[in-house]
Amino acid sequence: MHRMETLEGALRRANRLVALALGLALVGTVIFVLIDVIGRKTGWGSLGGSDEISGYVMAAVASWGLSCALLDRAHVRIDLIRQRLNAAGQGLMDVFAMMVTNGVVLLIAWHCWPVLEKTIERGSRANTPLETPLWIPQGIWFAGWAWFALCATALSLIAIAYLAHGRHADVTRVIGLGSELDP
């Protein structure tokens, strides 16, 4: 069981770094857009590409941020049935919800790859003044989905191991419903 706790801790630490990087990317994007807008309004001129770059950053933040939300237990779940069950039943419901989430994420990640693969094969570039090679933003976007799939798979396995050993409190702590009162 110590390995499960070690893996869980590593995932949490990695996702804190991901969240920090995403926050810095968002702040940098906001500053870039503000400078661009102020430059246009004051006659300094435009930096160009702020709309394109901000779109790429938002796609990256969305795909990478999902794993951060997963580890913080911030995804929305309806617990109408779960709340009426004992600890073992709640653990089963939590594992079921995690496995369904995991299956969906794996499917999405699986279908993201052909998009990136086709872009790479064709050497596609954005139809914009920046002519961004699209493999760059799509690669970051795909990597976010792949990371989310890896995190969901790892959490599913951790939760199953805890459930198998009757550690219901650990199942709840790892994948149960989050609360505003959680540390």
PEGIKA-V958895 format. One record per residue. N is the residue number from 1. RES is the residue in one small letter. SS is DSSP state (H for helix, E for strand, - for the rest). Layout:
# PEGIKA-V958895
<<N | RES | SS> <N | RES | SS>>
This chain:
# PEGIKA-V958895
<<1 | m | -> <2 | h | H> <3 | r | H> <4 | m | H> <5 | e | H> <6 | t | H> <7 | l | H> <8 | e | H> <9 | g | H> <10 | a | H> <11 | l | H> <12 | r | H> <13 | r | H> <14 | a | H> <15 | n | H> <16 | r | H> <17 | l | H> <18 | v | H> <19 | a | H> <20 | l | H> <21 | a | H> <22 | l | H> <23 | g | H> <24 | l | H> <25 | a | H> <26 | l | H> <27 | v | H> <28 | g | H> <29 | t | H> <30 | v | H> <31 | i | H> <32 | f | H> <33 | v | H> <34 | l | H> <35 | i | H> <36 | d | H> <37 | v | H> <38 | i | H> <39 | g | H> <40 | r | H> <41 | k | H> <42 | t | H> <43 | g | -> <44 | w | -> <45 | g | -> <46 | s | -> <47 | l | -> <48 | g | -> <49 | g | -> <50 | s | H> <51 | d | H> <52 | e | H> <53 | i | H> <54 | s | H> <55 | g | H> <56 | y | H> <57 | v | H> <58 | m | H> <59 | a | H> <60 | a | H> <61 | v | H> <62 | a | H> <63 | s | H> <64 | w | H> <65 | g | H> <66 | l | H> <67 | s | H> <68 | c | H> <69 | a | H> <70 | l | H> <71 | l | H> <72 | d | -> <73 | r | -> <74 | a | -> <75 | h | -> <76 | v | -> <77 | r | -> <78 | i | -> <79 | d | -> <80 | l | -> <81 | i | -> <82 | r | H> <83 | q | H> <84 | r | H> <85 | l | -> <86 | n | -> <87 | a | H> <88 | a | H> <89 | g | H> <90 | q | H> <91 | g | H> <92 | l | H> <93 | m | H> <94 | d | H> <95 | v | H> <96 | f | H> <97 | a | H> <98 | m | H> <99 | m | H> <100 | v | H> <101 | t | H> <102 | n | H> <103 | g | H> <104 | v | H> <105 | v | H> <106 | l | H> <107 | l | H> <108 | i | H> <109 | a | H> <110 | w | H> <111 | h | H> <112 | c | H> <113 | w | H> <114 | p | H> <115 | v | H> <116 | l | H> <117 | e | H> <118 | k | H> <119 | t | H> <120 | i | H> <121 | e | H> <122 | r | H> <123 | g | -> <124 | s | -> <125 | r | E> <126 | a | -> <127 | n | -> <128 | t | -> <129 | p | -> <130 | l | -> <131 | e | -> <132 | t | -> <133 | p | E> <134 | l | H> <135 | w | H> <136 | i | H> <137 | p | H> <138 | q | H> <139 | g | H> <140 | i | H> <141 | w | H> <142 | f | H> <143 | a | H> <144 | g | H> <145 | w | H> <146 | a | H> <147 | w | H> <148 | f | H> <149 | a | H> <150 | l | H> <151 | c | H> <152 | a | H> <153 | t | H> <154 | a | H> <155 | l | H> <156 | s | H> <157 | l | H> <158 | i | H> <159 | a | H> <160 | i | H> <161 | a | H> <162 | y | H> <163 | l | H> <164 | a | H> <165 | h | -> <166 | g | -> <167 | r | -> <168 | h | H> <169 | a | H> <170 | d | H> <171 | v | H> <172 | t | H> <173 | r | H> <174 | v | H> <175 | i | H> <176 | g | -> <177 | l | -> <178 | g | -> <179 | s | -> <180 | e | -> <181 | l | -> <182 | d | -> <183 | p | ->>
